[in-house]
Amino acid sequence: MSNSKVSSTSAGQGPRKAKRHLPPSEKYELWVSVLTGQATQSEAASKYKVDRSTVVTVCRTAKQGALDALAASRPGRRGMSPEQARLEELQAEVERLRSTITEQAVALHLHEGKSRWD
């Protein structure tokens, strides 16, 4: 076989297409077309010149990615990454602790009087 893009499988199933790596934008378009019913998996595979198993993998990965992103999102925290939300929580905790320490220092000062802390 002189064509470098076609190879024969060892199981004798005939020629196999060379792998084609889709850029993320095409994977997204492929997923949306299958998701919205504009194309079946087979039609999308033909349009993007990939194997149907690639379409299945892209759809599965996109679905899992969407589910993970939705699980990580928090209502009322638009535009914040999980790290930013955690940083905000920790800053609020530091402020709460700072306030508590100040209150305790004032109470101790009032209890002990104005004498030196030797």
C-alpha positions in Angstrom: 0.0 0.0 0.0 1.6 3.2 -1.1 -0.9 5.6 0.6 0.5 6.6 4.0 -2.9 7.6 5.4 -4.5 4.2 5.0 -3.3 1.1 6.8 -4.7 -2.3 7.1 -5.9 -3.6 10.5 -4.5 -6.9 11.8 -8.0 -8.3 12.2 -8.6 -7.9 8.5 -11.4 -5.4 8.8 -10.2 -3.3 5.9 -8.4 0.0 5.7 -8.4 2.4 8.6 -8.3 6.2 8.4 -5.4 8.0 9.9 -6.1 9.8 13.2 -7.2 13.4 12.9 -6.8 15.7 15.9 -9.6 18.2 16.1 -8.9 21.6 17.6 -11.0 22.6 20.7 -13.2 24.9 18.7 -14.2 22.1 16.3 -14.7 19.7 19.1 -17.1 22.2 20.6 -19.0 22.7 17.3 -19.2 18.9 16.9 -20.6 18.5 20.5 -23.1 21.3 20.0 -24.3 19.9 16.7 -24.9 16.4 18.2 -26.4 17.9 21.4 -28.9 20.1 19.6 -29.9 17.3 17.2 -28.5 19.1 14.1 -26.5 16.0 13.3 -26.3 12.4 14.4 -23.1 11.0 15.7 -22.5 9.3 12.3 -23.2 12.5 10.4 -20.9 14.5 12.7 -18.2 11.9 12.2 -18.5 12.2 8.4 -18.6 16.0 8.5 -15.5 16.3 10.7 -13.7 13.4 9.0 -13.2 11.4 12.2 -14.2 8.0 13.5 -17.6 7.7 15.3 -15.8 6.6 18.4 -14.0 10.0 18.4 -17.4 11.7 18.3 -18.6 9.6 21.3 -15.4 10.5 23.2 -15.8 14.2 22.5 -19.4 14.2 23.6 -18.6 12.2 26.7 -15.7 14.5 27.6 -17.8 17.7 27.0 -20.7 16.4 29.1 -18.4 15.5 32.0 -16.6 18.9 31.7 -20.0 20.7 31.8 -21.1 18.7 34.8 -17.9 19.3 36.7 -18.1 23.1 36.0 -21.8 23.1 37.1 -20.9 21.2 40.3 -18.1 23.7 41.1 -20.3 26.8 40.5 -21.8 28.5 43.5 -25.0 30.6 43.3 -24.4 34.3 43.9 -20.7 34.0 43.1 -20.7 34.9 39.5 -17.3 35.3 37.8 -15.4 33.8 40.7 -13.2 30.8 40.3 -13.3 28.3 43.2 -9.8 29.6 44.2 -11.1 33.2 44.4 -14.1 32.1 46.4 -11.9 30.3 48.8 -9.6 33.3 49.1 -12.5 35.5 49.9 -13.8 33.0 52.6 -10.3 32.9 54.2 -10.0 36.7 54.2 -13.3 37.0 55.9 -12.1 34.4 58.5 -8.9 36.4 59.1 -11.0 39.6 59.7 -13.3 37.8 62.1 -10.3 36.4 64.1 -8.6 39.8 64.1 -11.8 41.4 65.5 -12.1 38.7 68.2 -8.5 39.2 69.3 -9.0 42.9 69.5 -12.1 42.4 71.6 -10.3 40.0 73.9 -7.3 42.4 74.3 -9.7 45.3 75.3 -11.5 43.0 77.8 -8.2 41.9 79.3 -7.0 45.5 79.5 -10.2 46.5 81.3 -10.0 43.5 83.6 -6.3 43.9 84.5 -6.3 47.7 84.6 -3.7 50.0 83.2 -0.8 48.3 84.9 2.2 47.2 82.8 2.0 43.6 81.4 5.3 42.5 82.9 
